[in-house]
Structure formats: structure tokens, C-alpha cells
Amino acid sequence: MKTALGAASSSAAAIPDDPDVAVALMAHLSGAAPCPILRAIATESRIALRAAVDRKPGAPLQVITDALPLRELLTSSAFVNVLRERGWDDDAIAEEIVMLTFAGWASISAVLESACTVGVGGRSVTAFDVDELLRLAPPGWLITRELTAPTVLAGCTLPSGILVMTSPWLIQRDAAWWPEPGRYDPHRPGLRKSAAYLPFGLGKWACPAELYSRSILLELLRRRDAGAAAVTIRPALIDERSACLMRMGTDTR
């Protein structure tokens, strides 16, 4: 599975073109053996997601393939066990695995792009490098939540039903929290303990795939050469949604 990911990530494609890559991801997450059911879900879901990314404003949104057949293949993989312990039923877990396989790929690609831009890669990469990359350029640059009850924030009472937005990109680059926030520094003390560090969100609704994503990123970064850091850098989006850092003059893929 890691070999397939390494090959697929070499071009930082936002959505895997090869169904075998998606099958490997879903099999690893679910604990299922690769089989025709996974290949069918992989092929049809990729088509639907690609159409969603490319669709014109106002056009109908194609529904991603029904993931429930995957429910019958779930085993006691580490990822499945964690979600079951959190109270997820198998229907929801199957849907999460399919969405993570495809919707999460752009985020992984974005971190790889940022790493290439700042010159991070090779066998010497550590978990601290992943931490700092996620601080410097969090792919999820904006988090929205709908309030289900009136809530007091910063002394203001907000009514139920409105959207509250926060930007990890801005918070994690705020000089009030981070010395030299625009500088890549994997040795920042207490990074993951900071209240201003939220690349995967925080609390009950934090991304359930954080540990999995970190392990995949660490493996992929170790398989890629570091290269030279860019002199001039600009923010960009992978697949029009996941934030990253790019060399000036480079187009998003």
C-alpha cells in the first residue's frame, strides 16, 4: 500500500487516477482484502468526485457511489476500531473511509507540495517536520460549523443556526502565538499542545483520520528527495480547495 502511495504521490495529483491506489487505501483503512467491490467503489467514486470538483456553478452535484457495500467487508483494523470506540456505526464508517480515500487525497497532496517548496524530504524527515508543515501551511485553511444552540463566543451571544468560521491558516501564522510565524522550524517547542494549533480541528468534531494522515505523510515525505527550498513562495490551492505553499510561478496541478 505504501509503495502504491509513494508512486501516486510523485506528481502530487489531487485525486488518484489509478483505482489500484484507492483500492489499497480503502483496504488498509477497512482491513478488507482488495476485491472487485473495492475496485467498483474506487472507480465510480473517483468519477463522481472529479465531476464535483469540475462542475460549473449551479450544475447538479453528482452523488458519490454508495459506500454501504464496504460495510460488509469491515474488519477490526486500527482505524475501524477507533471509530467504533467513538460510537460510529458501520454504515458511517464505510462512508468515512470512501470520503477519506478521495476527499482527503487533496490535503495530502497539498502538504507534499508545501514540503517540496520549503525543501523537506528524505529519510531524515521526522514527525516534527510533519507537525511544522501542518502549522505553516494547513491544507484545511477554513473550518465552518453550524451552531445547533445559542452560543456565547468572546462575549457575544450568537443565535442557533448560523455558521461560525475559523481559519487555521491565519491562527497558525499569527505572530501573537508564533515567533517568526512564516519561517519553517520543526523545533518549535510545545507545538501540538498549543491552543493555536488546529490543522485537524479540535474537540469532538476533529478529523477522525488525524493519526492515519500523519503516518501516511511521514512515509511519503521519507520517500521523496528534499530538493532546494524555494526563494520566493506564494500560497495556492490544490484542486481548488486544499491550501499549500508553492514556488512563485508554479501552477497548481
Helices and strands as residue ranges (DSSP letters): H 2-9, H 19-30, H 36-54, G 68-73, H 78-85, H 90-103, H 105-118, H 127-136, E 143-146, E 151-153, E 156-158, E 163-166, H 168-171, G 191-193, G 203-205, H 210-222, E 233-238, E 242-247
